[in-house]
Amino acid sequence: MILPRPQFGSAAPDLYPVDRPAVFGLLERDGRLAAVKVSRAGEVHYHDLPGGAIEAGEDELQAVVREFAEETGLIVRPVERIAQAGQYFRRSDGTPVNNIGGFWTVRQVGEDAAAKVEDDHELVWLTPAEAVGVLRHDAHAWAVTAWLRSRRT
């Protein structure tokens, strides 16, 4: 099934953002979602869903597992691809990109503190409402809302 892909953000007319394949995970525990609080020198702190760029030779499944481990130290297994979206933004080096990719529900299967290599990322647990309010990217907030709506019975 092909899912529709909404586009969030806007590209500046004088810039040419590069399409960047990406993937993000939604891990729920006790009614809260895993997120990362990113703190970099000279920048305002921000929150993202765990995930990021898909590296050469990876697929979404491999990338979401790797990104989760690098950012949180949690070992996860993908469960279901629930959404896809694009998000224009500027990377920390100023490069304009368009993250295009999937959002997966994941299940925690372990923890490995040594796998967490991104020291500027802190694992935090947010209620879905908190997540929608604080996530940096509109695409992430939209994915949380899509996840919540998919759980309605």
Secondary structure by P-SEA (a helix, b strand, c coil): cbbbbbbccccccccccccccbbbbbbbcccbbbbbbccccccccccccccccccccccaaaaaaaaaaacccbbbbbccccccbbbbbbccccbbbbbbbbbbbcccccccccccccccbbbbbbcaaaaaaccccaaaaaaaaaaaaaacc
